[in-house]
Amino acid sequence: MFRVGILTVSDKGYRGEREDTTHLAIREALKGGPFEVVAYEIVPDEPPLIKKALRLWADREGVDLILTNGGTGLAPRDKTPEATRELLDKEVPGLTELMRLKGLEKTPMAALSRGLAGVRGKSLILNLPGSPKGARESLEAVLPVLPHALSLITGKAWREGHHE
């Protein structure tokens, strides 16, 4: 099983003014795959707090896949991609290109997502949109390639159909 962390980036969610339903949509999309959610947190749209959680999960807690949601749009406080980029060893643009391509099949607004993907150590970090529908659809677009990517990054054995 690949260990997954879900980081919701939302000022309103952090303050308790909005229920975080996006993490539930992400959990639902991961069902049936070789994924176990081992960490979940809500932080405000503050780059230092975003980076703190990403560093902790990637560097100390050994989370294989870190899925952020929120902060990928054009609003002034949307800073998740910038915070993520500062921590990456390498970017994986094909994943976010695929997410946007699949999103464009449903809405032209997908072109406005600035999410990115990349590797830090032995963790894959993937920025998803903040809406439950957008996060789920974006994740579903890349789910077929994630086990192979995670196997390459983490060194954990994986063959399609089962996890070794």
C-alpha positions as CSV (number, residue, x, y, z in Angstrom):
1,M,0.0,0.0,0.0
2,F,1.1,3.5,-0.7
3,R,0.8,5.9,2.2
4,V,-1.2,9.1,1.3
5,G,-1.5,12.5,3.0
6,I,-4.3,14.9,2.1
7,L,-3.6,18.6,2.8
8,T,-6.6,20.9,2.4
9,V,-5.5,24.6,1.8
10,S,-8.4,26.8,2.8
11,D,-8.8,29.9,4.9
12,K,-12.5,29.3,5.5
13,G,-12.0,25.6,6.1
14,Y,-9.2,26.3,8.6
15,R,-11.4,28.8,10.5
16,G,-14.3,26.4,10.6
17,E,-16.5,28.5,8.3
18,R,-16.7,25.9,5.6
19,E,-16.9,22.1,5.9
20,D,-14.1,20.4,4.0
21,T,-15.9,18.0,1.7
22,T,-13.0,17.9,-0.8
23,H,-11.0,15.5,1.3
24,L,-13.9,13.1,1.3
25,A,-14.1,13.2,-2.5
26,I,-10.4,12.5,-2.7
27,R,-10.7,9.5,-0.3
28,E,-13.6,8.2,-2.4
29,A,-11.5,8.4,-5.6
30,L,-8.6,6.5,-3.9
31,K,-10.8,3.6,-2.8
32,G,-10.1,0.3,-4.5
33,G,-6.5,1.3,-5.2
34,P,-3.3,0.5,-3.4
35,F,-3.7,3.6,-1.2
36,E,-4.0,4.2,2.5
37,V,-4.7,7.7,3.9
38,V,-2.4,8.1,6.8
39,A,-2.4,11.9,7.3
40,Y,-5.0,14.7,6.9
41,E,-4.7,18.4,7.8
42,I,-6.4,21.7,7.0
43,V,-4.1,24.8,6.8
44,P,-4.9,28.4,5.8
45,D,-3.6,29.8,2.5
46,E,-0.3,30.7,4.1
47,P,2.9,29.4,2.2
48,P,4.9,28.8,5.4
49,L,2.2,26.5,6.8
50,I,1.7,24.7,3.5
51,K,5.5,24.1,3.3
52,K,5.7,23.0,6.9
53,A,3.1,20.2,6.4
54,L,4.7,19.1,3.0
55,R,8.2,18.9,4.6
56,L,6.9,17.0,7.6
57,W,5.0,14.4,5.6
58,A,7.7,14.0,2.9
59,D,10.8,14.2,5.0
60,R,9.9,12.7,8.4
61,E,6.7,10.7,8.1
62,G,7.4,8.9,4.8
63,V,4.2,9.7,3.1
64,D,4.5,8.4,-0.5
65,L,1.8,10.5,-2.1
66,I,0.8,14.0,-0.9
67,L,-2.4,15.4,-2.3
68,T,-3.0,19.0,-1.7
69,N,-6.3,20.6,-2.6
70,G,-7.1,24.3,-2.8
71,G,-5.1,27.4,-3.5
72,T,-4.4,26.6,-7.2
73,G,-6.5,29.3,-8.8
74,L,-6.0,32.9,-9.6
75,A,-7.2,34.6,-6.4
76,P,-4.6,36.7,-4.6
77,R,-4.3,34.2,-1.7
78,D,-3.9,31.2,-4.0
79,K,-0.3,30.2,-3.3
80,T,-0.2,26.4,-3.1
81,P,1.8,25.9,-6.3
82,E,4.4,28.5,-5.3
83,A,4.8,26.9,-1.9
84,T,5.0,23.5,-3.4
85,R,7.5,24.5,-6.1
86,E,10.0,25.7,-3.5
87,L,10.3,22.3,-2.0
88,L,10.5,20.0,-5.1
89,D,13.6,18.1,-6.2
90,K,12.0,17.8,-9.7
91,E,8.7,18.6,-11.3
92,V,6.5,16.1,-13.1
93,P,4.5,18.3,-15.5
94,G,2.9,15.5,-17.4
95,L,0.6,14.7,-14.5
96,T,-0.8,18.2,-14.3
97,E,-1.0,18.4,-18.1
98,L,-3.1,15.3,-18.0
99,M,-5.4,16.6,-15.2
100,R,-6.0,19.9,-17.1
101,L,-6.6,18.0,-20.4
102,K,-9.2,15.8,-18.9
103,G,-10.7,18.8,-17.0
104,L,-11.0,20.7,-20.3
105,E,-13.3,18.0,-21.6
106,K,-15.8,19.0,-18.9
107,T,-15.2,22.8,-18.4
108,P,-13.0,25.5,-19.9
109,M,-12.3,26.7,-16.4
110,A,-9.8,23.8,-16.0
111,A,-7.4,25.9,-18.0
112,L,-7.2,28.3,-15.0
113,S,-5.8,25.7,-12.6
114,R,-2.2,26.3,-11.7
115,G,-1.6,23.1,-9.8
116,L,1.7,21.3,-10.2
117,A,3.2,17.9,-9.5
118,G,6.7,16.9,-8.4
119,V,9.0,14.8,-6.3
120,R,10.5,15.6,-3.0
121,G,12.8,12.8,-1.8
122,K,10.6,9.7,-2.0
123,S,7.3,11.5,-2.1
124,L,5.1,12.6,-5.0
125,I,3.3,15.8,-4.3
126,L,0.2,16.6,-6.5
127,N,-1.8,19.9,-6.3
128,L,-5.5,19.3,-6.9
129,P,-8.2,21.9,-7.3
130,G,-10.2,22.9,-4.2
131,S,-13.7,21.9,-5.3
132,P,-14.8,18.3,-4.5
133,K,-15.7,17.7,-8.2
134,G,-12.5,19.3,-9.6
135,A,-10.3,17.4,-7.1
136,R,-12.0,14.1,-7.8
137,E,-11.9,14.4,-11.6
138,S,-8.3,15.6,-11.6
139,L,-7.2,12.7,-9.4
140,E,-9.2,10.2,-11.5
141,A,-7.3,11.5,-14.6
142,V,-4.0,10.4,-13.2
143,L,-4.9,7.4,-11.0
144,P,-4.0,4.9,-13.7
145,V,-0.3,6.1,-13.7
146,L,0.1,6.8,-10.0
147,P,1.0,3.3,-8.8
148,H,3.8,3.0,-11.4
149,A,5.1,6.5,-10.7
150,L,5.0,5.8,-6.9
151,S,6.8,2.5,-7.4
152,L,9.6,4.3,-9.3
153,I,9.9,7.1,-6.7
154,T,9.6,5.0,-3.5
155,G,11.2,1.7,-4.6
156,K,8.2,-0.2,-3.5
157,A,7.4,-3.1,-5.8
158,W,4.2,-2.8,-7.8
159,R,2.6,-4.7,-10.6
160,E,-0.7,-3.8,-12.2
161,G,-3.5,-5.7,-10.5
162,H,-1.7,-6.2,-7.1
163,H,0.8,-4.7,-4.8
164,E,3.8,-6.8,-3.7
